[in-house]
């Protein structure tokens, strides 16, 4: 369980770093809706997902993209952590 929390924290930190590299003026909250607030657009999502999959070895599925948690840093972190535990 502790490693799961650490992994989610690592993912959250990576996402914040990714977003700040795109726009240094933003510091999104863990539960802020990244789409509603205009922090991420469709091109940003592609870059974000590619980076997450590469960095954390997770394969996100269509179901992950439709998960309501996909819109926040906290939710994305949970989704990526779960995806890392899936077989294959």
MARVEX-33056 format. One record per residue (C-alpha): residue number from 1; z, x, y. Coordinates in pm, whole numbers, padded with zeros to 5 digits, always signed. Layout:
<rs>
+-----+--------+--------+--------+
! num !     up !   east !  north !
+-----+--------+--------+--------+
! NUM !      Z !      X !      Y !
...
+-----+--------+--------+--------+
</rs>
This chain:
<rs>
+-----+--------+--------+--------+
! num !     up !   east !  north !
+-----+--------+--------+--------+
!   1 ! +00000 ! +00000 ! +00000 !
!   2 ! +00085 ! +00280 ! +00243 !
!   3 ! -00254 ! +00444 ! +00183 !
!   4 ! -00424 ! +00107 ! +00252 !
!   5 ! -00247 ! +00090 ! +00588 !
!   6 ! -00342 ! +00449 ! +00667 !
!   7 ! -00701 ! +00381 ! +00574 !
!   8 ! -00715 ! +00074 ! +00798 !
!   9 ! -00562 ! +00277 ! +01081 !
!  10 ! -00823 ! +00550 ! +01028 !
!  11 ! -01100 ! +00291 ! +01042 !
!  12 ! -00953 ! +00134 ! +01358 !
!  13 ! -00931 ! +00474 ! +01527 !
!  14 ! -01289 ! +00556 ! +01428 !
!  15 ! -01416 ! +00223 ! +01567 !
!  16 ! -01232 ! +00276 ! +01896 !
!  17 ! -01379 ! +00626 ! +01923 !
!  18 ! -01726 ! +00491 ! +01843 !
!  19 ! -01697 ! +00222 ! +02112 !
!  20 ! -01561 ! +00462 ! +02374 !
!  21 ! -01854 ! +00698 ! +02312 !
!  22 ! -02090 ! +00409 ! +02387 !
!  23 ! -01902 ! +00307 ! +02702 !
!  24 ! -01613 ! +00512 ! +02836 !
!  25 ! -01493 ! +00221 ! +03052 !
!  26 ! -01386 ! +00007 ! +02758 !
!  27 ! -01065 ! +00017 ! +02560 !
!  28 ! -01086 ! -00285 ! +02332 !
!  29 ! -00773 ! -00444 ! +02194 !
!  30 ! -00741 ! -00460 ! +01814 !
!  31 ! -00782 ! -00839 ! +01822 !
!  32 ! -01039 ! -00868 ! +02102 !
!  33 ! -01361 ! -01045 ! +02003 !
!  34 ! -01610 ! -00762 ! +02044 !
!  35 ! -01909 ! -00996 ! +02059 !
!  36 ! -01767 ! -01259 ! +02294 !
!  37 ! -01654 ! -00986 ! +02533 !
!  38 ! -01995 ! -00813 ! +02525 !
!  39 ! -01856 ! -00492 ! +02378 !
!  40 ! -02105 ! -00504 ! +02090 !
!  41 ! -02461 ! -00631 ! +02077 !
!  42 ! -02704 ! -00643 ! +01786 !
!  43 ! -02813 ! -00279 ! +01824 !
!  44 ! -02452 ! -00169 ! +01855 !
!  45 ! -02364 ! -00348 ! +01533 !
!  46 ! -02637 ! -00165 ! +01344 !
!  47 ! -02509 ! +00171 ! +01469 !
!  48 ! -02147 ! +00074 ! +01402 !
!  49 ! -02214 ! -00044 ! +01046 !
!  50 ! -02425 ! +00261 ! +00966 !
!  51 ! -02149 ! +00487 ! +01094 !
!  52 ! -01874 ! +00302 ! +00908 !
!  53 ! -02065 ! +00308 ! +00582 !
!  54 ! -02141 ! +00677 ! +00620 !
!  55 ! -01794 ! +00785 ! +00733 !
!  56 ! -01586 ! +00574 ! +00496 !
!  57 ! -01818 ! +00537 ! +00196 !
!  58 ! -01809 ! +00159 ! +00215 !
!  59 ! -02103 ! -00070 ! +00150 !
!  60 ! -02081 ! -00382 ! +00362 !
!  61 ! -02245 ! -00695 ! +00223 !
!  62 ! -02396 ! -01002 ! +00384 !
!  63 ! -02070 ! -01181 ! +00305 !
!  64 ! -01882 ! -00915 ! +00506 !
!  65 ! -02107 ! -00975 ! +00807 !
!  66 ! -02032 ! -01347 ! +00793 !
!  67 ! -01656 ! -01296 ! +00759 !
!  68 ! -01481 ! -01429 ! +01075 !
!  69 ! -01277 ! -01107 ! +01086 !
!  70 ! -01596 ! -00909 ! +01152 !
!  71 ! -01562 ! -00970 ! +01528 !
!  72 ! -01246 ! -00764 ! +01591 !
!  73 ! -01141 ! -00406 ! +01532 !
!  74 ! -00847 ! -00520 ! +01318 !
!  75 ! -01075 ! -00745 ! +01113 !
!  76 ! -01347 ! -00483 ! +01072 !
!  77 ! -01088 ! -00232 ! +00960 !
!  78 ! -00963 ! -00470 ! +00691 !
!  79 ! -01317 ! -00549 ! +00576 !
!  80 ! -01409 ! -00180 ! +00549 !
!  81 ! -01086 ! -00102 ! +00362 !
!  82 ! -01159 ! -00385 ! +00117 !
!  83 ! -01521 ! -00274 ! +00077 !
!  84 ! -01406 ! +00078 ! -00012 !
!  85 ! -01211 ! -00065 ! -00306 !
!  86 ! -01503 ! -00263 ! -00449 !
!  87 ! -01678 ! -00113 ! -00748 !
!  88 ! -02023 ! +00037 ! -00707 !
+-----+--------+--------+--------+
</rs>
